[in-house]
Amino acid sequence: MHKGKDYIGVGVTFYCHDGTGRFVMGKRSVNARDEHGMWDLGGGGVEFGESAEDAVRREILEEYGAEMRACEFLGYMDVHREQAGAPTHWISLAFKVLVDPTQIHNAEPDKCDEVRWFTLNDLPDDIHSQLPQFLERFMGMLS
């Protein structure tokens, strides 16, 4: 049985910002599950017995090597898409997380080619398919 394919998966998405209008994204490598070469916010699955906020804390440490300073729940997104030819369904719990920018680095070089800071006015062209939905839904809460 696979989360998101055989049953609805529960995941977290996090918008890590530095408090000055910048936020961090990673460029997905060929070893990432999908959407290789696309810039994406951080995220991952919630493990059995883990709180959503603990999942955010764990994933930020795994992906960016940083600890949360503050965490705000933004809401959720129903994510329906196709992965490797199969339909998937995830409930993604979205968070806005303040981090110390000096701690941020690529802590998963096998899954991520690069980590970089952006602003909402300076997005790259090659973004993950779910980022527009995230921005449309939560834009008013990100500044």
Number of C-alpha atoms within 10 A of each C-alpha: 6 9 14 20 15 11 12 16 17 19 23 22 23 27 23 28 22 16 13 8 13 18 22 23 23 25 23 25 20 14 12 14 11 13 17 17 18 19 26 23 19 18 21 17 20 21 12 7 6 10 11 20 16 12 19 28 18 19 22 23 18 14 21 22 15 22 19 15 11 10 17 14 14 17 12 17 19 13 17 14 14 11 14 8 7 8 12 19 19 20 17 23 22 22 23 22 23 19 23 14 17 8 12 20 18 20 17 17 15 12 18 23 19 17 21 14 17 15 13 13 8 9 12 11 8 13 19 17 13 14 13 11 13 17 13 9 14 17 12 8 11 16 12
